Amino acid sequence: MSAPATIDLFDAGAVARRLGGQPLRGDGHARECDVPIAEEVPVGLVYNGFPYAVMMATPNDLDDFAVGFSLAEGLIENLSGMRATSVRASGEGIELAIELAPDAFAHFLRRRRVRALRGHTSCGLCGVEDLAQLAASLPPVRKDACTAAIDADAIRRALAALRDFQPLSRMTHCAHAAGWAARDGSLRLVREDVGRHNALDKLVGACRRGDVATVDGFCLVTSRCSYEMVQKVVAARFPALVAISAPTALAIRIARQAGLTLIALDRSGQPVVYSAR
């Protein structure tokens, strides 16, 4: 995978630009140089003309982001709930206009929140308006998902290969990745973003748009594993999640409740199973 191009801000493919920096030397002096910096711009999600959320994100793979975010928010159940998306510059950011199908739009209007999400690289409790909805908002992991244990060597293979699929991270040292791996650890898809939740949304959208089979295999994320990451994986009906750092207690409880296999690496890099089907 080639490195992303450095192009103008707010172009839909812009992911990084070169800006002046001053590396500090051992003698306490600095020198001028250009360094690659990841872009982070406001992306406003608008459904059938109704503003819904403003997320801070890397402005690429936005069609994938639209699908993954909409699924995580419970606004659609599958791709048939969306008719079209369009991307355009708007003020200081990007507007991602999403046209919902009639049934999905009617559902959107019934549950539309008065308060939109604004300016976060994370999403919090997406689509949850009160605590009673927390558990009820999550579907169980799909019944046809493979229940065989995930091999530790497969996890290590996927982690070892992941760096080759992170051009933005290699360029800027400022991006998270989310990937889908087959059971043998071979990577099928990877998406990057400055926000860990956004990277996962983009991966989910890419899997759905590419009709990638996700009954068997695992999702791999390069970030900490809080409740929101588990919530998004469960909403995507993925059978397993592997994270590079330990999950929170709430993430573990939700994973067990939903029947999600949850694995994370300990300080020594050893995979630890916190929840299993």
PyMOL commands that set and color helices and strands:
alter all, ss='L'
color gray80, all
select helices_A, chain A and resi 62-72+79-81+102-111+133-136+152-165+167-172+196-209+227-235+249-258
alter helices_A, ss='H'
color red, helices_A
select strands_A, chain A and resi 16-21+33-38+41-47+50-57+82-90+93-100+117-120+176-181+187-193+218-221+240-243+261-265+271-275
alter strands_A, ss='S'
color yellow, strands_A
deselect
rebuild
show_as cartoon
